Amino acid sequence: RVEGAHCPQCRVRFRKRSALPDIKEDVAAWCSLVSMGDKDALGRRELSAALKAMLRLPAGSVETLVETWMDRAQGGDGLRAASIAKLVPALGRHMPSLTGEGSSSSK
């Protein structure tokens, strides 16, 4: 049940939810859902909030990562999906495995 639910981070009320696409599989769809508006680029705040929710890193480390990447990509107004796609490989080791990788024992 979703009606009357609130975001656990910003406490904004919402009426609809959907699964967040895997950033490794569909960066454009991921960006579209993470965006707080109808714009083509994610800002620092949007990108940082989304990554804090999904990475196994302290919040300060995520903020540093986003700041560094925004500066490196010269994303003053935000990062487009193509730029974020270049960031994904650096995130890989900090992302939880949802596929059960490494859980099978083969001896």
Long-range contacts (C-beta under 8 A, 24 or more apart in sequence): 9-49, 9-52, 9-53, 10-49, 20-50, 20-54, 22-98, 23-54, 23-84, 23-88, 23-91, 23-95, 24-88, 24-92, 24-95, 27-81, 27-82, 27-84, 27-85, 27-88, 28-81, 30-81, 30-84, 31-80, 31-81, 31-84, 39-78, 40-78, 40-80, 41-75, 41-77, 41-78, 41-79, 41-80, 42-78, 42-79, 42-84, 43-77, 43-78, 44-70, 44-78, 46-78, 47-78, 47-79, 47-84, 51-91, 54-95, 54-96, 55-91, 55-94, 55-95, 56-94, 56-95, 56-96, 57-94, 65-90
